[in-house]
Each structure stands twice: as structure tokens, then as C-alpha cells.
Amino acid sequence: MKKEKNNKFVSPQRREPSRKPDVPRSTPQSVQTKLTERSVLDVEISGLDDEGYGISASETHALRVGGALPGDTVRIGIDHVALRMAFGHVKKILTVSPLRSKRPPCRVSARCLGCPLIAMKYRDQAEWKRLFILRHLREYSELGEITVHPLLSPLRLIHYRTTARLAISGK
């Protein structure tokens, strides 16, 4: 067989064997597990989002976990998986955060998740809320120099909250 001028065609006898890239055989290839509803993961919570839910990450998704606090290591159950975000709840606390109070004031807070910060010590809650306000004020240059004082503590630490969340779904 003949060679063309632009070297596109080479006779079969002269072809070099195709070489695969050198991959060490001792290292396992990382396999990304597909995250689905009902998946169970052990994760470390790195912070809180603006709504007070714990944030973490898996190999493929950012995670929002109800009832988790920064510093917790938790086993979570996934409730909903979106394109790059997954939502879950705490199934078991493996390592307790120093921010977590020993006795939350509400017994059903772990199941209800209506008050995501209620498991946090009250002083840490107040500081988180103050920093939340400061962070959002800094987005406006004309408000950046405002002093935000510590929050005033109510006489009763529970039974004053007036937030309601309505979940609506349709078919």
C-alpha cells in the first residue's frame, strides 16, 4: 500500500501499536457514586446557609442539611436531589459540634425542622444572626459602616418565634 503526501494513510504492516496512557495499576480509580433520594452519607458540616441549614458537599452535589450545625459530623438521609444541590436531614449525629446545646428547648425540633437554629446555644444563635445582618449590609457600600449591636435577649428563649414556612406542591 502506498503513502499519501499528507500521511493520512499508512499501510497496516507499518502502523505502530496504539499506546494507552500510563496509569499506575496500584491506585484505584475514583468512582463517583450517583446521589439519589434515600441515599445515606456521612458528612462534616462546614457552615450554615442563610436559612440556618447546615452546608456540606458530596463528590457531585452541594448539600443542605436540616438540623445540622457547623462542626457536626452527621449521617444524613437525602430527601431531594436537584441538578447540583441535594437536601437532606440528620439521621444520626456522629460527632457533636461545640455550638450544639446539650438540651434543646424543644423536644420535636429534630423532626420538625421549623426552627433550624434551635439546637444551637442561644449566645451562638444571637452572634450568627448579628453576623448574618452584617454580611448583608456590607453588600451595600453606603451601609457598610453601620454598627450592629448585639441582639437583645428576650425574657423567654422560646415561644416568641413567629416564622411560618408553607410547603406547596401540585401535580
ZICOR-V977971 format. One line per field, one symbol per residue. ss: DSSP state (A for helix, B for strand, O for the rest). A space follows every 50 residues. Layout:
ss: ???
//
This chain:
ss: OOOOOOOOOOOAAAOOOOOOOOOOOOOOOOOOOOOOOOOBBBBBOOBBOO OOOBBBBOOOOBBBBBOOOOOOBBBBBBBBBOOOBBBBBBBBBBBOOOOB OOOOOOOOAAAAOOOOOOOBOAAAAAAAAAAAAAAAAOOOAAAOOOOOOO OOOOOOOOOOOOOOOOOOOOO
//
